Amino acid sequence: MKLIRLGQTLCEGASFPPQPPTANALLFLRKNTHMFQGFANDDCSIVYNPPRSSDDSTMQEQGPITKWEDYNGSGVYAEQTTCVDCPLYYYGYGFAIFDTDRFFDLNTPVSLTGEFTIYFRAVFSSTNSKALIGGDTSNFWRVTNNKSFRLRIDGTPNHDFTEVTDTIATSVGIKSVPYICVLSRDASGYLSMFVHDGPRPYNYNDKAWGSTTNQDTDTMTISNVGAKEDDVQNFSGWMSDVLVYDTHHDSAQRNQVYQYIG
């Protein structure tokens, strides 16, 4: 056993677990964590005050999620105050269920002025022009069809990421494997997108999706999760994790995040 001498700091010769790869995210909406239910699952006239919480396992199956707090405690959170627009809680899995009428607002918009990396982990039930994140008609990232995604940053032009043969499957069920879709911008403004699934065997293992020549240095502003803007091109499927960084991630960093959330 190694003794600590008087005057020796606790850090000398000590080892600590590495910081998780999500610790420096601007926003981290984590599956089944810091979710809150403010209305009854079968009657929007019944208000829960204080709200029920995923952290103490009191949320109901398909209960309306009124708030989803950032895992890192940044103070940024996703919320929905209109009961019929609330994504629903998938009890036991901790996913947020979205359809054509459901979406979140961010209490504080996130502005990305330089490098960024965004992770979106979900099972898709539709790929017909469904937004992953957005802010307005000038700022959004959506799936356009089963082969193509579209990004718009502060207006035109559109940046499309399209595969020739590979596709995003639309299958919602307890055996469905979520995709992790990644959007990243480097210091020169070049944009890239990747798709990952798992566990092994992988269909897509950090696969580069479509073009790597798109470039845009404008500021991207995010104020919606699961919609292009309020109630427009709403996401359809089960969402489990959303992470936003103000840094560009290389393949090693992406794989660290995949292993942590996947």
Contacts in CASP RR format, 6 or more apart in sequence:
PFRMAT RR
TARGET T0000
AUTHOR 0000-0000-0000
METHOD contacts of the structure
MODEL  1
MKLIRLGQTLCEGASFPPQPPTANALLFLRKNTHMFQGFANDDCSIVYNP
PRSSDDSTMQEQGPITKWEDYNGSGVYAEQTTCVDCPLYYYGYGFAIFDT
DRFFDLNTPVSLTGEFTIYFRAVFSSTNSKALIGGDTSNFWRVTNNKSFR
LRIDGTPNHDFTEVTDTIATSVGIKSVPYICVLSRDASGYLSMFVHDGPR
PYNYNDKAWGSTTNQDTDTMTISNVGAKEDDVQNFSGWMSDVLVYDTHHD
SAQRNQVYQYIG
2 13 0 8 1.000
4 10 0 8 1.000
4 12 0 8 1.000
20 260 0 8 1.000
21 253 0 8 1.000
21 256 0 8 1.000
21 257 0 8 1.000
21 260 0 8 1.000
22 28 0 8 1.000
22 30 0 8 1.000
22 71 0 8 1.000
22 72 0 8 1.000
22 243 0 8 1.000
22 257 0 8 1.000
22 260 0 8 1.000
22 261 0 8 1.000
23 72 0 8 1.000
24 245 0 8 1.000
24 247 0 8 1.000
25 72 0 8 1.000
25 243 0 8 1.000
25 244 0 8 1.000
25 245 0 8 1.000
26 74 0 8 1.000
26 76 0 8 1.000
26 110 0 8 1.000
26 244 0 8 1.000
26 245 0 8 1.000
26 246 0 8 1.000
27 70 0 8 1.000
27 74 0 8 1.000
27 76 0 8 1.000
27 106 0 8 1.000
27 110 0 8 1.000
27 242 0 8 1.000
27 243 0 8 1.000
27 244 0 8 1.000
28 70 0 8 1.000
28 71 0 8 1.000
28 72 0 8 1.000
28 241 0 8 1.000
28 242 0 8 1.000
28 243 0 8 1.000
28 244 0 8 1.000
29 68 0 8 1.000
29 70 0 8 1.000
29 71 0 8 1.000
29 78 0 8 1.000
29 225 0 8 1.000
29 241 0 8 1.000
29 242 0 8 1.000
29 243 0 8 1.000
30 71 0 8 1.000
30 241 0 8 1.000
30 261 0 8 1.000
31 93 0 8 1.000
31 94 0 8 1.000
31 95 0 8 1.000
31 121 0 8 1.000
31 240 0 8 1.000
31 241 0 8 1.000
31 261 0 8 1.000
32 54 0 8 1.000
32 92 0 8 1.000
32 93 0 8 1.000
32 94 0 8 1.000
32 95 0 8 1.000
33 54 0 8 1.000
33 55 0 8 1.000
33 71 0 8 1.000
34 53 0 8 1.000
34 54 0 8 1.000
34 55 0 8 1.000
34 68 0 8 1.000
34 69 0 8 1.000
34 70 0 8 1.000
34 71 0 8 1.000
34 77 0 8 1.000
35 53 0 8 1.000
35 54 0 8 1.000
35 55 0 8 1.000
35 59 0 8 1.000
35 65 0 8 1.000
35 67 0 8 1.000
35 68 0 8 1.000
35 69 0 8 1.000
35 89 0 8 1.000
35 94 0 8 1.000
35 96 0 8 1.000
36 51 0 8 1.000
36 52 0 8 1.000
36 53 0 8 1.000
36 54 0 8 1.000
36 59 0 8 1.000
36 65 0 8 1.000
36 66 0 8 1.000
36 67 0 8 1.000
36 68 0 8 1.000
36 69 0 8 1.000
37 48 0 8 1.000
37 51 0 8 1.000
37 52 0 8 1.000
37 53 0 8 1.000
37 58 0 8 1.000
37 59 0 8 1.000
37 60 0 8 1.000
37 63 0 8 1.000
37 64 0 8 1.000
37 65 0 8 1.000
37 66 0 8 1.000
37 89 0 8 1.000
38 47 0 8 1.000
38 48 0 8 1.000
38 49 0 8 1.000
38 51 0 8 1.000
38 52 0 8 1.000
38 64 0 8 1.000
38 66 0 8 1.000
38 67 0 8 1.000
39 46 0 8 1.000
39 47 0 8 1.000
39 48 0 8 1.000
39 63 0 8 1.000
39 64 0 8 1.000
39 66 0 8 1.000
39 83 0 8 1.000
39 86 0 8 1.000
40 46 0 8 1.000
40 48 0 8 1.000
40 60 0 8 1.000
40 63 0 8 1.000
41 60 0 8 1.000
41 61 0 8 1.000
41 62 0 8 1.000
41 63 0 8 1.000
41 64 0 8 1.000
41 88 0 8 1.000
44 64 0 8 1.000
44 83 0 8 1.000
44 84 0 8 1.000
51 66 0 8 1.000
51 67 0 8 1.000
52 58 0 8 1.000
52 59 0 8 1.000
52 60 0 8 1.000
53 59 0 8 1.000
54 89 0 8 1.000
54 94 0 8 1.000
59 89 0 8 1.000
59 91 0 8 1.000
60 89 0 8 1.000
60 91 0 8 1.000
61 89 0 8 1.000
61 90 0 8 1.000
61 91 0 8 1.000
62 88 0 8 1.000
62 89 0 8 1.000
62 90 0 8 1.000
62 91 0 8 1.000
62 97 0 8 1.000
63 86 0 8 1.000
63 88 0 8 1.000
63 89 0 8 1.000
64 80 0 8 1.000
64 83 0 8 1.000
64 86 0 8 1.000
64 87 0 8 1.000
64 88 0 8 1.000
64 89 0 8 1.000
65 80 0 8 1.000
65 86 0 8 1.000
65 87 0 8 1.000
65 88 0 8 1.000
65 89 0 8 1.000
65 96 0 8 1.000
66 79 0 8 1.000
66 80 0 8 1.000
66 81 0 8 1.000
66 86 0 8 1.000
67 77 0 8 1.000
67 78 0 8 1.000
67 79 0 8 1.000
67 80 0 8 1.000
68 77 0 8 1.000
68 78 0 8 1.000
68 79 0 8 1.000
68 96 0 8 1.000
68 104 0 8 1.000
69 75 0 8 1.000
69 77 0 8 1.000
70 76 0 8 1.000
70 77 0 8 1.000
75 107 0 8 1.000
75 108 0 8 1.000
76 106 0 8 1.000
76 107 0 8 1.000
76 108 0 8 1.000
76 110 0 8 1.000
77 106 0 8 1.000
77 107 0 8 1.000
78 104 0 8 1.000
78 105 0 8 1.000
78 106 0 8 1.000
78 107 0 8 1.000
78 225 0 8 1.000
78 242 0 8 1.000
79 104 0 8 1.000
79 105 0 8 1.000
79 106 0 8 1.000
79 107 0 8 1.000
80 86 0 8 1.000
80 87 0 8 1.000
80 102 0 8 1.000
80 103 0 8 1.000
80 104 0 8 1.000
80 105 0 8 1.000
84 101 0 8 1.000
85 101 0 8 1.000
85 102 0 8 1.000
85 103 0 8 1.000
85 231 0 8 1.000
86 102 0 8 1.000
87 96 0 8 1.000
87 97 0 8 1.000
87 98 0 8 1.000
87 102 0 8 1.000
87 103 0 8 1.000
87 104 0 8 1.000
87 239 0 8 1.000
88 96 0 8 1.000
88 97 0 8 1.000
88 102 0 8 1.000
89 96 0 8 1.000
89 97 0 8 1.000
90 96 0 8 1.000
90 97 0 8 1.000
90 238 0 8 1.000
93 174 0 8 1.000
93 238 0 8 1.000
93 240 0 8 1.000
94 240 0 8 1.000
95 123 0 8 1.000
95 238 0 8 1.000
95 239 0 8 1.000
95 240 0 8 1.000
96 238 0 8 1.000
96 239 0 8 1.000
96 240 0 8 1.000
97 237 0 8 1.000
97 238 0 8 1.000
98 226 0 8 1.000
98 234 0 8 1.000
98 235 0 8 1.000
98 236 0 8 1.000
98 237 0 8 1.000
98 238 0 8 1.000
98 239 0 8 1.000
99 125 0 8 1.000
99 234 0 8 1.000
99 236 0 8 1.000
99 237 0 8 1.000
100 234 0 8 1.000
100 236 0 8 1.000
101 231 0 8 1.000
101 234 0 8 1.000
102 234 0 8 1.000
103 224 0 8 1.000
103 225 0 8 1.000
103 226 0 8 1.000
103 227 0 8 1.000
103 230 0 8 1.000
103 231 0 8 1.000
103 234 0 8 1.000
103 235 0 8 1.000
104 224 0 8 1.000
104 225 0 8 1.000
104 226 0 8 1.000
104 227 0 8 1.000
105 223 0 8 1.000
105 224 0 8 1.000
105 225 0 8 1.000
105 230 0 8 1.000
106 222 0 8 1.000
106 223 0 8 1.000
106 224 0 8 1.000
106 225 0 8 1.000
109 135 0 8 1.000
109 221 0 8 1.000
109 222 0 8 1.000
109 223 0 8 1.000
110 221 0 8 1.000
110 222 0 8 1.000
110 223 0 8 1.000
110 244 0 8 1.000
111 219 0 8 1.000
111 220 0 8 1.000
111 221 0 8 1.000
111 222 0 8 1.000
112 185 0 8 1.000
112 219 0 8 1.000
112 220 0 8 1.000
112 221 0 8 1.000
112 222 0 8 1.000
112 244 0 8 1.000
112 246 0 8 1.000
113 219 0 8 1.000
114 185 0 8 1.000
114 187 0 8 1.000
114 189 0 8 1.000
114 217 0 8 1.000
114 219 0 8 1.000
114 246 0 8 1.000
115 185 0 8 1.000
115 186 0 8 1.000
115 187 0 8 1.000
115 189 0 8 1.000
115 246 0 8 1.000
115 247 0 8 1.000
115 248 0 8 1.000
116 183 0 8 1.000
116 184 0 8 1.000
116 185 0 8 1.000
116 220 0 8 1.000
116 244 0 8 1.000
116 245 0 8 1.000
116 246 0 8 1.000
116 247 0 8 1.000
116 248 0 8 1.000
117 182 0 8 1.000
117 183 0 8 1.000
117 184 0 8 1.000
117 185 0 8 1.000
117 243 0 8 1.000
117 244 0 8 1.000
117 245 0 8 1.000
117 247 0 8 1.000
117 248 0 8 1.000
117 249 0 8 1.000
117 253 0 8 1.000
117 254 0 8 1.000
118 133 0 8 1.000
118 141 0 8 1.000
118 182 0 8 1.000
118 183 0 8 1.000
118 184 0 8 1.000
118 242 0 8 1.000
118 243 0 8 1.000
118 244 0 8 1.000
118 245 0 8 1.000
119 180 0 8 1.000
119 181 0 8 1.000
119 182 0 8 1.000
119 241 0 8 1.000
119 242 0 8 1.000
119 243 0 8 1.000
119 244 0 8 1.000
119 257 0 8 1.000
119 261 0 8 1.000
120 132 0 8 1.000
120 133 0 8 1.000
120 141 0 8 1.000
120 180 0 8 1.000
120 181 0 8 1.000
120 182 0 8 1.000
120 183 0 8 1.000
120 239 0 8 1.000
120 241 0 8 1.000
120 242 0 8 1.000
121 178 0 8 1.000
121 179 0 8 1.000
121 180 0 8 1.000
121 181 0 8 1.000
121 239 0 8 1.000
121 240 0 8 1.000
121 241 0 8 1.000
121 242 0 8 1.000
121 261 0 8 1.000
121 262 0 8 1.000
122 132 0 8 1.000
122 178 0 8 1.000
122 179 0 8 1.000
122 181 0 8 1.000
122 235 0 8 1.000
122 237 0 8 1.000
122 238 0 8 1.000
122 239 0 8 1.000
122 240 0 8 1.000
123 171 0 8 1.000
123 172 0 8 1.000
123 173 0 8 1.000
123 176 0 8 1.000
123 177 0 8 1.000
123 178 0 8 1.000
123 179 0 8 1.000
123 237 0 8 1.000
123 238 0 8 1.000
124 130 0 8 1.000
124 143 0 8 1.000
124 168 0 8 1.000
124 169 0 8 1.000
124 170 0 8 1.000
124 172 0 8 1.000
124 179 0 8 1.000
124 236 0 8 1.000
124 237 0 8 1.000
125 170 0 8 1.000
125 171 0 8 1.000
125 172 0 8 1.000
125 236 0 8 1.000
125 237 0 8 1.000
125 238 0 8 1.000
126 170 0 8 1.000
126 236 0 8 1.000
126 237 0 8 1.000
127 143 0 8 1.000
127 144 0 8 1.000
127 145 0 8 1.000
127 146 0 8 1.000
127 168 0 8 1.000
127 170 0 8 1.000
128 145 0 8 1.000
129 142 0 8 1.000
129 143 0 8 1.000
129 144 0 8 1.000
129 145 0 8 1.000
129 233 0 8 1.000
130 142 0 8 1.000
130 143 0 8 1.000
130 226 0 8 1.000
130 233 0 8 1.000
130 234 0 8 1.000
130 235 0 8 1.000
130 236 0 8 1.000
131 140 0 8 1.000
131 141 0 8 1.000
131 142 0 8 1.000
131 224 0 8 1.000
131 226 0 8 1.000
131 227 0 8 1.000
131 228 0 8 1.000
131 232 0 8 1.000
131 233 0 8 1.000
131 234 0 8 1.000
131 235 0 8 1.000
132 141 0 8 1.000
132 142 0 8 1.000
132 143 0 8 1.000
132 181 0 8 1.000
132 226 0 8 1.000
132 235 0 8 1.000
133 140 0 8 1.000
133 141 0 8 1.000
133 222 0 8 1.000
133 224 0 8 1.000
133 225 0 8 1.000
133 226 0 8 1.000
133 242 0 8 1.000
134 140 0 8 1.000
134 141 0 8 1.000
134 222 0 8 1.000
134 223 0 8 1.000
134 224 0 8 1.000
134 225 0 8 1.000
134 226 0 8 1.000
134 227 0 8 1.000
134 228 0 8 1.000
134 229 0 8 1.000
135 221 0 8 1.000
135 222 0 8 1.000
135 223 0 8 1.000
135 224 0 8 1.000
135 228 0 8 1.000
135 229 0 8 1.000
136 221 0 8 1.000
136 223 0 8 1.000
136 228 0 8 1.000
136 229 0 8 1.000
137 152 0 8 1.000
137 155 0 8 1.000
137 228 0 8 1.000
137 229 0 8 1.000
138 152 0 8 1.000
138 153 0 8 1.000
138 154 0 8 1.000
138 155 0 8 1.000
139 152 0 8 1.000
139 153 0 8 1.000
139 154 0 8 1.000
139 155 0 8 1.000
139 220 0 8 1.000
139 221 0 8 1.000
139 222 0 8 1.000
140 150 0 8 1.000
140 151 0 8 1.000
140 152 0 8 1.000
140 228 0 8 1.000
140 229 0 8 1.000
140 233 0 8 1.000
141 149 0 8 1.000
141 150 0 8 1.000
141 151 0 8 1.000
141 183 0 8 1.000
142 149 0 8 1.000
142 150 0 8 1.000
142 228 0 8 1.000
142 233 0 8 1.000
143 149 0 8 1.000
143 168 0 8 1.000
143 181 0 8 1.000
144 150 0 8 1.000
144 160 0 8 1.000
146 167 0 8 1.000
146 168 0 8 1.000
146 169 0 8 1.000
146 170 0 8 1.000
147 162 0 8 1.000
147 163 0 8 1.000
147 164 0 8 1.000
147 165 0 8 1.000
147 166 0 8 1.000
147 167 0 8 1.000
147 168 0 8 1.000
148 160 0 8 1.000
148 161 0 8 1.000
148 162 0 8 1.000
148 163 0 8 1.000
149 160 0 8 1.000
149 161 0 8 1.000
149 162 0 8 1.000
149 181 0 8 1.000
149 193 0 8 1.000
149 209 0 8 1.000
150 158 0 8 1.000
150 159 0 8 1.000
150 160 0 8 1.000
150 161 0 8 1.000
151 158 0 8 1.000
151 159 0 8 1.000
151 160 0 8 1.000
151 161 0 8 1.000
151 183 0 8 1.000
151 191 0 8 1.000
151 193 0 8 1.000
151 214 0 8 1.000
151 216 0 8 1.000
152 158 0 8 1.000
152 159 0 8 1.000
153 159 0 8 1.000
153 216 0 8 1.000
153 218 0 8 1.000
153 219 0 8 1.000
153 220 0 8 1.000
154 216 0 8 1.000
154 218 0 8 1.000
154 219 0 8 1.000
154 220 0 8 1.000
154 221 0 8 1.000
155 218 0 8 1.000
157 216 0 8 1.000
159 191 0 8 1.000
159 211 0 8 1.000
159 214 0 8 1.000
159 216 0 8 1.000
160 211 0 8 1.000
160 214 0 8 1.000
161 193 0 8 1.000
161 209 0 8 1.000
161 210 0 8 1.000
161 211 0 8 1.000
161 214 0 8 1.000
162 210 0 8 1.000
162 211 0 8 1.000
163 209 0 8 1.000
163 210 0 8 1.000
166 204 0 8 1.000
166 207 0 8 1.000
166 209 0 8 1.000
168 179 0 8 1.000
168 195 0 8 1.000
172 237 0 8 1.000
172 238 0 8 1.000
176 238 0 8 1.000
177 197 0 8 1.000
177 198 0 8 1.000
177 199 0 8 1.000
177 203 0 8 1.000
178 197 0 8 1.000
178 238 0 8 1.000
178 240 0 8 1.000
178 262 0 8 1.000
179 195 0 8 1.000
179 196 0 8 1.000
179 197 0 8 1.000
179 204 0 8 1.000
180 195 0 8 1.000
180 196 0 8 1.000
180 197 0 8 1.000
180 241 0 8 1.000
180 257 0 8 1.000
180 258 0 8 1.000
180 261 0 8 1.000
180 262 0 8 1.000
181 193 0 8 1.000
181 194 0 8 1.000
181 195 0 8 1.000
181 209 0 8 1.000
182 193 0 8 1.000
182 194 0 8 1.000
182 195 0 8 1.000
182 196 0 8 1.000
182 249 0 8 1.000
182 254 0 8 1.000
183 191 0 8 1.000
183 192 0 8 1.000
183 193 0 8 1.000
184 191 0 8 1.000
184 192 0 8 1.000
184 193 0 8 1.000
184 194 0 8 1.000
184 248 0 8 1.000
184 249 0 8 1.000
185 191 0 8 1.000
185 192 0 8 1.000
185 216 0 8 1.000
185 248 0 8 1.000
186 192 0 8 1.000
186 248 0 8 1.000
187 248 0 8 1.000
188 215 0 8 1.000
189 215 0 8 1.000
189 216 0 8 1.000
189 217 0 8 1.000
190 212 0 8 1.000
190 213 0 8 1.000
190 214 0 8 1.000
190 215 0 8 1.000
191 212 0 8 1.000
191 214 0 8 1.000
191 215 0 8 1.000
191 216 0 8 1.000
192 208 0 8 1.000
192 212 0 8 1.000
192 214 0 8 1.000
193 208 0 8 1.000
193 209 0 8 1.000
193 210 0 8 1.000
194 206 0 8 1.000
194 207 0 8 1.000
194 208 0 8 1.000
194 209 0 8 1.000
194 254 0 8 1.000
195 204 0 8 1.000
195 207 0 8 1.000
195 209 0 8 1.000
196 202 0 8 1.000
196 204 0 8 1.000
196 205 0 8 1.000
196 206 0 8 1.000
196 207 0 8 1.000
196 254 0 8 1.000
196 258 0 8 1.000
197 203 0 8 1.000
197 204 0 8 1.000
198 262 0 8 1.000
199 262 0 8 1.000
206 251 0 8 1.000
206 254 0 8 1.000
206 255 0 8 1.000
206 258 0 8 1.000
222 244 0 8 1.000
223 229 0 8 1.000
224 230 0 8 1.000
225 239 0 8 1.000
225 242 0 8 1.000
226 234 0 8 1.000
226 235 0 8 1.000
226 239 0 8 1.000
227 233 0 8 1.000
227 234 0 8 1.000
227 235 0 8 1.000
240 261 0 8 1.000
241 261 0 8 1.000
241 262 0 8 1.000
243 257 0 8 1.000
243 261 0 8 1.000
249 257 0 8 1.000
END
